[in-house]
Amino acid sequence: PKKRLDHTPRLRALPHHHKFKTNRAPHPQKAPNVTFIINLFLLLYNKHEKKGLKQMKRVITYGTFDLLHYGHINLLKRAKALGDYLIVVVSSDEFNWNEKQKKCYFTYEQRKALVEAVRYVDLVIPETSWEQKRTDVHEYHVDTFVMGDDWKGKFDFLKEEGVEVVYLPRTPEISTTQIKNDLNKK
Ligand code: C2G
């Protein structure tokens, strides 16, 4: 009978002394200890992560931020530069009226949305009392408290809470009041 042409390559029995050149499995004793390398990587990675978290400095600042302007932005930019995470506590409409006799042009929700849109800002929460600073700094694990220097000395009591207190120079010639006055003159 005609020999069937079989194209399946035959695996010829190799002489037992033949050395596999390519896909020889690494010998367990000689292979670099993969487990060791993985553990080493995880150790270094976690160390780096922990270091990152440990140094994660959190900054907080308070304000009305009505008619958001470049003076506010300068303050927020410098506040963020003092750490890694910036919390901005925006005064509620009630707090502004009752405590600061300020009638805002924008509502709290509008002012909150504007401040949240600023690249330096990580979180916006409401300011409803003067006293909340003392608890906020613990609740949000704050390292540094920042205000413009029109408030210089007013919040030094926060040092007793273990918080660094920083007053930054105000940006000259601009304020919400100034904007309103200038617009009224037009
Ligand atoms: N700011 C500034 N330069 C300006 C205007 C304002 O640096 N030209 C700063 C202020 O010093 C403050 C922040 O921007 O740190 C917000 O300013 P306001 O909205 O006027 O806040 P304020 O009415 O001072 O409320 O509990 C603290 C109060 O909520 C602060």
Residues whose N, C-alpha, C, O or C-beta is under 5 A from the ligand:
A	BS01	C2G	Y62 G63 T64 F65 D66 G71 H72 L75 S91 M147 G148 D149 D150 P169 R170 T171 P172 I174 S175
